[in-house]
Amino acid sequence: MNSYIKIYGPPVLKAIQKLQALAIDTPEVCIMDTVIARDVPRFTERTQVMSYFEQYGEISVERCDNLISKSSGMLGEYDFVYEWFTPPTGDQVNELIGKIDEALADLGCKYTITTK
């Protein structure tokens, strides 16, 4: 099950970066977004993932190994996707929405989320 995010910005890039940072502390999901999808070959090794995500703070080796989705073709019309490891409960989806609201609040952009 995936939660697809469409960002209505600007600033789209800053919003994607906020969603990437949020994902580090959301162990129930892996992610894919338009920035990562563009550079997927760059993220084939753990050291490259760690190097990229260190801008958001410390990231564990374990989280580094499962943070980026292996399904780069899933974005379609969306800018970002949280891929759930197990089907989420309604509470988990609502918690994610709250975290996204908080993460994007200072940017002034809008978004939609579709979980399917």
N, C-alpha and C positions, 0 to 999 in steps of 0.2 A: 504494500500500500504506500502511496506517495502523497505528499502535500506539495502542490505546485504553487509557486508564487509568481505573480505578474506585478511588476513595479511600474507605477505611473509617476515619473519624476519630472524634472530632475530633483535630485542627483542620483541617477540610477547606479553608477559605479560605487558611490559611497554607501548606498543601500545594500548592494551586494556584499560589500566588505563587512558591513554590520551583521548581515545574515551569516556570513562565513564565521565571524568571531563568535556569534551565538551558538553555532553548531558544535564548536569545540566542547562546550559544557552541556551538550545535549546528547548523552551517550546512546540514546535509543535510535539515532538516525545516522545515516551517511548523507553526503550532499553531492550535488552537481549544480553548476551554474554556468552562465555564458562566458565568464572569464576563465574558469577552469577548463571548460569544454574546448575553448580555443587553443589551449596549451596542454591538452591531455598527455601527449608524449613526455612533457616536462615533469609530470607527476607519477612516473613509473617506479621511482625508488623512494624509500622511506626518507632518506636524507633530503631529497628535493621537497617532499611534503613538509617536513619539519622546518626547513629553511623558509618556505613560503609562509607557513602559519605562525612562525615565531613572532611576527609583527603584532600578533594579537595576545601574546603572552606565552607562558609555558604550555607545552603540549606533550603528553606522555607518548612513549613509543607505541603503546597499545592503541591509543586513540588515533595516532598517526596512521597505523596500519588499516584502520577501518573507517576513516573519516570521508574519503572520497569514493563515491559510487563508481562501480566498474561499468555502469550503464550510461555512457556519455551521450547516447542518442535519444534520451528520454525527454529532453527539454521542450521540443516542439515550439509552441508560441510563448512559453514561459521563460522567465529570467533565472529562476532558481527552483530547486526541488530538494525537499527533505525526503529521503527514502527511509521508511521505517523498517527496522529489522524484524519486528513482529507487528501484526495489525494493532494500531493504537486504539485505546479506549477514547470515548468522547472527552473525558477529563484530560487525557494526554494532549489531544488536539487543541482543546481550549487553553491549556497551559502554554502550548507552543504559540498560539495566537497572542496571548498576553505578553509573552517574551518578545515576539516580533513587534507588537505595538510599542513596547517600551524601547526596544532597540532603535526603531525608526522615528520615534517621536520628535527628536530634535532636528530631523532632516526636512520635515515638511512634505515629504512625498507620501503618496497613497499606494496601497497595494490591494490585491485580491489574493485569496488563498482558496484552493480547491483540493480537497482530499478525496482521492479515489483509488 
